[in-house]
Amino acid sequence: MKPIILTIFLMLGTSGLLFAQEETQKPLKISGYAEIYYQYDANNPENNSRPSFVYSHNRNNEVNLNLGFVKANYETEKFRANVALAAGTYMNANYAAESGVLKNIYEANVGVKISKTKNLWIDAGIMPSHIGFESAISKDCWTLTRSILAENSPYFESGAKISYTSDNGKWFVSGLVLNGWQRIQRVDGNSTVAFGHQLTYKPSEKITLNSSSFIGNDKPDSIRQMRYFHNLYGVFQLTDKFGLTAGFDIGAEQKAKGSEQYNVWYSPVIIAKYSPTEKLSFAARGEYYSDKNGVIITTETPHGFQTFGYSLNADYHILPNLVWRTEIKNLSSKDTVFINRDNDFHKNNFSVVTSLAVNF
């Protein structure tokens, strides 16, 4: 009898353990993020705002919240959904064109797996952008502030996409139908949809190569100007302590409705990161942004926006989920595009910013 009782006991114990594991692997997860920052702009503009092409960490000489959100994620084998409500100076600047409560929706999307054997999904709603290697979540980026090319390409998008990830995880490809260039609501008078693609290849854990595009019109039909944009980047973890990211954006937009001539803008960037310890890391960035005709950044100056930038960054992880970051950055433009408190224009802009970011 004893062996039978022991067998029953073990079976019950194993069942209880499996039940406990199922209970801990719940499909609903709640998470949050907040980043507090202080920034000093040497030009000290009177309105205490950084230049108009800066959307993240854009307030000067004050302690403020860049981005804070609470997110609910629900995921099963065949269904997924995300909802995140947010606040902060990033939301104020980047969602200024949206109306009402849409200004506070950081993410809201649902997805359905449409294949029984392959990782093939359709997602729709408000989603993070498929363009670029930098997001609004600073702790996930190598530098505290965003590159000029990241600030002036979509952070978010709304629409639908179909995506496929290969069985070995090395390939990811998606096609998108969008409401516009970083739009939740389409521009009044615009009846067109936009399109995009993303192709990511990871030959190893240390290398990521990505190609993303946008094709569409972001203006009313009466002045329709087609925009073609491509983003290319590579992330290379050269050693355990040293990494390198290189990116290049290029875009072209019709000069006028029906025109066969285009205004072109482009931007290369390179970022190097060195992590001597698990808690401490440093990053250096060099970048250039050329928009002579003011397609994305309007200056009304003879040479438009042609600006070099460099930054140095230091991060210290106080706790696994709490990081202190500090960055110095200088921008140098061909024309006098930066304004100071006395309403004088300068070619240079120097800033220092420090932040505390926590996730839970």
C-alpha positions in Angstrom: 0.0 0.0 0.0 2.8 2.4 0.8 4.2 2.5 -2.8 0.7 3.3 -4.1 0.2 6.1 -1.6 3.6 7.5 -2.4 2.8 7.4 -6.1 -0.5 9.2 -5.6 1.2 11.8 -3.4 3.9 12.4 -6.1 1.3 12.8 -8.8 -0.7 15.3 -6.8 2.4 17.2 -6.0 3.5 17.3 -9.6 0.0 18.5 -10.6 0.1 21.2 -8.0 3.5 22.3 -9.3 2.2 22.5 -12.9 -0.9 24.4 -11.7 1.3 26.9 -9.8 3.5 27.4 -12.9 0.4 28.1 -15.0 -0.9 30.5 -12.4 2.4 32.5 -12.5 2.4 32.6 -16.3 -0.6 34.9 -16.7 -1.2 36.5 -20.1 -1.8 40.0 -18.6 1.2 42.0 -17.5 1.2 45.6 -16.1 4.3 47.7 -16.4 5.3 51.3 -16.1 8.1 53.8 -16.9 9.0 57.3 -15.8 11.9 59.6 -16.6 12.6 62.8 -14.8 15.2 65.2 -16.3 16.9 68.6 -15.8 18.4 70.3 -18.8 20.4 73.5 -19.3 20.6 75.1 -22.8 23.5 77.6 -23.0 21.4 79.8 -25.3 18.8 80.0 -22.5 15.8 80.7 -24.7 13.2 83.0 -23.2 10.4 80.4 -23.6 12.5 77.7 -21.9 12.0 75.4 -24.8 14.7 73.7 -26.9 14.8 74.3 -30.6 11.5 73.4 -32.5 13.0 70.3 -34.1 13.6 68.7 -30.6 10.6 66.8 -29.2 12.1 64.6 -26.5 13.7 66.3 -23.4 12.6 69.6 -24.9 12.3 71.8 -21.8 15.2 74.0 -20.5 16.2 75.0 -17.0 13.5 73.1 -15.2 13.0 69.7 -13.6 10.3 67.9 -15.6 8.9 64.6 -16.6 9.9 63.6 -20.1 7.8 60.5 -20.4 5.8 58.5 -17.9 3.4 55.7 -18.8 1.5 52.8 -17.4 1.1 49.9 -19.8 -1.1 46.8 -20.0 0.1 43.9 -22.2 -2.1 40.9 -22.9 -0.5 38.0 -24.8 -1.4 34.4 -25.6 -0.2 32.1 -28.3 -2.7 33.5 -30.9 -3.7 36.9 -29.6 -1.9 40.0 -28.2 -2.9 43.5 -27.2 -1.2 46.6 -25.7 -2.6 49.7 -24.1 -0.4 52.5 -22.6 -1.5 55.9 -21.3 1.2 58.5 -21.0 2.1 62.0 -19.9 5.2 64.3 -20.0 6.9 66.9 -22.1 7.5 64.4 -24.8 3.8 63.7 -25.1 3.0 67.5 -25.2 5.5 68.1 -28.0 5.1 65.0 -30.1 1.3 64.6 -29.9 0.5 68.3 -30.4 -1.3 67.7 -33.7 -3.7 65.1 -32.1 -6.9 66.1 -30.5 -8.6 65.4 -27.1 -7.6 62.2 -25.2 -5.6 61.0 -28.2 -2.8 63.2 -26.9 -2.2 60.8 -24.1 -2.3 57.4 -25.9 1.2 56.2 -26.1 0.2 52.8 -27.5 -3.1 51.0 -28.2 -3.1 48.0 -30.6 -4.3 44.4 -31.0 -2.8 41.5 -32.9 -4.0 38.1 -34.2 -1.8 35.2 -35.3 -3.1 34.0 -38.7 -1.0 30.9 -39.2 -1.1 27.7 -37.2 2.5 26.7 -38.0 4.3 30.1 -38.7 4.9 33.2 -36.7 2.6 35.3 -38.9 0.6 38.2 -37.4 -1.7 41.0 -38.3 -1.6 44.0 -35.8 -3.7 47.2 -35.9 -4.0 50.4 -33.9 -1.5 52.9 -32.5 1.9 51.3 -32.5 5.6 52.2 -32.0 7.2 53.3 -35.3 8.8 50.7 -37.6 11.4 53.3 -38.4 14.8 53.8 -36.6 16.8 52.3 -33.8 15.8 54.8 -31.2 12.5 55.0 -29.3 10.9 57.5 -26.9 12.0 55.3 -24.0 15.3 56.7 -23.1 16.6 53.8 -21.0 16.4 51.6 -24.1 18.6 53.9 -26.2 22.4 54.2 -26.0 22.2 58.0 -25.6 20.1 60.0 -23.2 18.7 62.3 -25.9 17.6 61.3 -29.4 19.5 61.8 -32.6 18.3 64.6 -34.9 17.1 61.9 -37.4 15.1 60.1 -34.7 13.5 63.3 -33.5 12.4 64.1 -37.1 11.1 60.8 -38.2 8.0 59.0 -36.7 8.1 57.9 -33.1 4.7 56.3 -33.5 2.2 55.4 -36.2 -1.4 54.3 -36.6 -2.7 51.8 -39.1 -2.3 48.0 -39.7 0.6 45.7 -40.5 1.2 42.1 -41.4 4.5 40.7 -40.1 6.5 37.5 -40.2 9.3 36.2 -38.1 11.3 33.2 -39.4 11.5 30.1 -37.3 15.1 30.7 -36.4 14.4 34.3 -35.4 17.0 35.7 -37.9 14.5 37.4 -40.3 11.6 39.8 -39.6 9.6 41.3 -42.4 6.5 43.5 -42.3 4.3 45.5 -44.6 2.2 48.5 -43.3 -0.8 50.6 -44.2 -0.7 53.9 -42.3 -2.7 57.0 -41.6 0.2 59.2 -42.4 3.6 60.4 -41.2 3.3 60.0 -37.4 -0.4 60.5 -37.3 -3.2 59.0 -35.3 -5.8 61.0 -37.2 -5.3 61.7 -40.9 -4.8 65.4 -41.9 -8.0 67.2 -42.8 -8.7 67.0 -46.5 -6.4 64.0 -47.0 -8.0 60.9 -48.5 -4.9 58.9 -49.2 -3.2 56.1 -47.2 0.5 55.7 -46.7 2.6 52.6 -46.9 5.7 51.2 -45.3 7.9 48.2 -44.9 10.4 46.8 -42.5 13.1 44.2 -43.1 15.4 43.1 -40.2 18.1 40.5 -40.4 20.0 39.2 -37.4 22.7 36.8 -38.6 23.9 36.4 -35.0 23.1 37.7 -31.5 25.7 40.5 -32.0 24.5 41.9 -35.3 21.3 43.6 -36.4 20.7 45.0 -39.9 17.5 46.9 -40.7 15.8 48.6 -43.6 12.5 50.6 -43.2 10.5 52.8 -45.5 7.6 55.2 -45.8 5.7 56.2 -48.9 2.7 58.6 -48.8 1.3 62.1 -48.8 0.9 63.9 -45.4 -0.9 66.9 -46.7 -4.5 67.7 -47.9 -5.3 66.3 -51.4 -5.4 69.9 -52.8 -1.7 70.3 -52.3 -0.7 66.6 -52.4 3.1 66.1 -52.3 4.3 62.5 -52.3 7.0 61.7 -49.8 9.5 58.8 -50.1 11.6 57.9 -47.2 14.1 55.2 -46.3 15.9 54.4 -43.0 18.9 52.0 -42.9 20.9 51.0 -39.8 23.1 48.4 -38.3 23.8 47.5 -34.7 27.1 45.7 -34.0 28.2 44.3 -30.6 31.9 44.1 -31.5 33.0 42.8 -28.1 31.3 42.2 -24.7 32.1 45.8 -23.8 32.1 47.7 -27.0 29.2 48.3 -29.5 28.7 50.4 -32.6 25.5 51.7 -34.2 25.4 53.3 -37.7 22.4 54.7 -39.3 21.4 56.7 -42.4 18.1 58.4 -43.3 17.2 59.8 -46.7 13.9 61.2 -47.9 12.5 63.0 -51.0 9.3 65.0 -51.3 7.7 66.5 -54.4 8.3 70.2 -54.7 4.7 70.8 -55.6 1.6 68.8 -56.5 2.3 66.7 -59.7 5.9 67.9 -59.9 8.6 65.6 -61.1 11.2 67.5 -59.0 11.9 66.6 -55.4 13.3 68.2 -52.3 15.8 65.8 -50.6 17.0 65.6 -47.0 19.3 63.1 -45.4 21.1 62.3 -42.2 24.0 60.0 -41.2 24.7 59.1 -37.5 27.2 56.9 -35.7 27.1 56.0 -32.0 29.8 54.1 -30.1 29.2 52.6 -26.7 31.7 51.3 -24.1 30.6 49.4 -21.0 33.5 48.8 -18.6 31.2 47.2 -16.0 27.6 46.0 -15.8 26.6 49.2 -14.0 28.6 51.8 -15.9 28.6 52.7 -19.6 29.7 55.6 -21.9 28.5 56.6 -25.4 29.7 59.0 -28.0 27.6 60.2 -31.0 28.4 62.0 -34.2 25.7 63.1 -36.6 24.8 65.4 -39.5 21.4 66.5 -40.7 20.9 68.2 -44.1 17.5 69.7 -45.0 18.3 72.6 -47.3 14.7 73.1 -48.5 13.0 72.8 -45.1 10.9 69.7 -45.8 11.1 68.5 -42.3 12.9 71.3 -40.4 12.0 74.8 -41.5 14.5 77.6 -40.8 13.7 80.3 -43.5 17.5 80.9 -43.8 19.6 80.9 -47.0 21.1 77.3 -46.6 18.2 75.8 -44.6 19.0 73.3 -41.9 22.5 71.9 -42.2 23.7 70.9 -38.8 26.5 68.8 -37.3 26.1 67.4 -33.8 28.1 65.5 -31.2 27.4 64.2 -27.8 29.0 62.4 -24.9 26.9 60.2 -22.5 27.5 58.5 -19.2 25.1 56.0 -17.6 25.1 54.5 -14.1 22.7 51.8 -13.1 21.9 52.5 -9.5 19.6 49.5 -9.4 18.7 47.0 -12.2 15.6 49.1 -13.0 16.9 52.6 -12.1 19.5 54.4 -14.2 21.1 57.8 -13.8 22.1 59.4 -17.1 24.1 62.5 -18.0 24.8 63.9 -21.5 26.6 66.9 -23.0 25.7 67.9 -26.6 26.7 70.5 -29.1 25.0 71.4 -32.4 26.7 73.5 -35.0 24.7 74.8 -38.0 25.7 76.5 -41.3 23.2 79.3 -40.7 22.2 81.1 -37.5 19.2 78.9 -36.6 19.4 78.9 -32.7 17.9 81.7 -30.7 18.8 82.9 -27.2 17.0 84.9 -24.5 17.8 88.2 -26.2 16.3 87.0 -29.5 19.7 86.9 -31.1 20.4 84.1 -33.5 23.5 81.8 -33.3 25.1 79.0 -35.2 25.8 76.9 -32.1 23.7 75.3 -29.4 25.3 73.6 -26.3 23.3 71.8 -23.7 23.7 69.6 -20.7 21.0 67.2 -19.5 20.8 64.7 -16.7 17.9 62.2 -15.9 16.7 59.4 -13.7 14.7 56.7 -15.4 12.9 53.9 -13.7 10.8 51.0 -15.0 8.7 48.5 -13.2 
